[in-house]
Amino acid sequence: MSSNIAIVVDSSSGIKPNQFPDVYVIPMVVQEIDGNQTFTYKDNVDINIDQVCDKLIQGKNVKTASSIPGDIVELLDDITTKYSQVFCFPIARTVSGSYNAWVTALAAGEYKNVKLFQQPMCTAATEWIVEDLIAARSQGVLNEEYVNRYLTSHGDKFQISALVPDVKYLHRGGRVSGFASIVATLFKVKVVVTLTSKKLEKFGSSSNFDKAIQIVSKEVFADLLAASPTHKIKRLAILTNKECDKSFPSEKYFDAVKNQFPNINYSVRFLPPVIVTHVGPNYVGVVVEVE
């Protein structure tokens, strides 16, 4: 039965436990490295966004790691007997190697009713995907074929873009080279990164904050909207973390997005801790799905 299908995501989705019925969340891992010691925290279980931001602001060496295979196995052992099927959607492979942890976990047990899918996103975009799949489940049409068809037809409709004021966090996560990080820091360059279904890339940069805002609020979506048959936005979420640094001028970004998309209802989201470690506490961004 389609109604007896569980959906499993990881914490990069931003989805909270019990936020949706029959949707389960596996925590990814945040690590703090202090000399020869490594402290491991489960994302949004042992550590929250405020604690991660505090560590980053204090200059702590904070990194991320994949979900723990043992946590995945423990959950699957519990729920595979309760549901006819279990569909799993870890963070996009373009931004994390966590998918391999899921492959390892599935190989550890005989889970004949578990299917692992390669979804292309994280944060709010993953949540939107889950909402659509929940709707299909309630209509009785959710199955493996439906998911594959959905991901094929919808994958290119999502895009995440973020303005990263401090490139050192991208460097720590291996997203930019050490030399690029030094140059960007020296000239106070703000970098705009984008995630599509195909890749994570640097879209643009500027030492001028207003110009960087224009890039992330307008220019990055030109190709996405052009490729849409209707050239319209279906869903939009603004990413910010105003709680961390009151001095960061995120209101400028809010105004720029509102002016660019005046007739679009939007939500405001905070990136999960495991993503913030890569972009730093002072970020702004936007998640878009086109029609």
Summary of the structure (lengths in Angstrom):
residues: 291
radius of gyration: 19.1
end to end distance: 29.4
largest distance: 58.5
contacts: 957
relative contact order: 0.16
helix: 40%
strand: 26%
